[in-house]
Amino acid sequence: MAKAKLCGLTLSEFLRRAAMEQTTVERLSDEEIEIYQMLAKYHNNFKSIGNMFRKKSPKLTELVYDTAKQIKEHLKRFGS
């Protein structure tokens, strides 16, 4: 019942799909969607900041790009 609820399906629909070996995907909550959107925005902002400092401080640019890369990795796992 809990898995059906996470997928936004009735229990009977969930069981039919399982019996037919169809994949079911958990639905994201409103809070999870909001967090995903926030992380995407942070990723873009860190990339922009890195571009601004590219010539003045290569070390800072590297740190900012690394942060953006870490955020992007979290976004990839979030979407799985």
N, C-alpha and C positions, 0 to 999 in steps of 0.2 A: 504494500500500500504506500509505503514511504517513497519508493522509487517511482511509482506511477505518479505520485503527487509532484515529485521533483521534475518530472518530464511534462507536467501539465496535461496528463492523460487520466481518463477514468481507469479504474482497476481492470475492468473487462477489456478495454482497448489495449492497455499495457500487456495483458496476458495474451491477447490475440497476436500482437506484434512479436512477443517472445516466442510463441508457438510457431509462428511463420518465419522465425529467425530474422526478423527485420530489426534494424538498429533503432534504438531509442536514444534521444539526446536530452540531457537535463536542460531545463530552461534556466536562464539567468534571472536572478531576482532584480528588482529595480535598483537596489543598493549595489549589486555587483555590476550592473550596467553603468551606473554612475561612477564607480571606481575605475572601470575600464576606460571610460571616456576621460577621466581625470588623468590617468596614466598616459594616455595617448597625447593629451595636451602637454603634459610635463615633458614627454619625449621630444615633441616638436620645439618646445621652449629651450630645452637644453641644447638641441642642435643649433638653434638660432644664436644662442649665447656663445657657443663654440665658434661659430662663423665670425662673430664680432671680434673675438680675441685672437683669431688665428695668427695674425702677423705680430701683434704686440706681446703675446705670451704663449708660445707654443706648448709649454708645460700645462698651463691652465686649460688650454684648448683640449689637450689630451685627456685631462681629468673630466672635463665636461662631456666630451664624446664618450668616454668610458661609462659615465653615469647614464647617458642617453642609451647606450648599448644595453646596459643592465635593465633599464626600464623596458626596452623593446623585447628582451628575453622573457621578462615577466608577462608582457602582453601576449607573447606567443603561447606560453603555458596556459594563460587565462583562456585563450581561444580554443584550446584543445578539448 
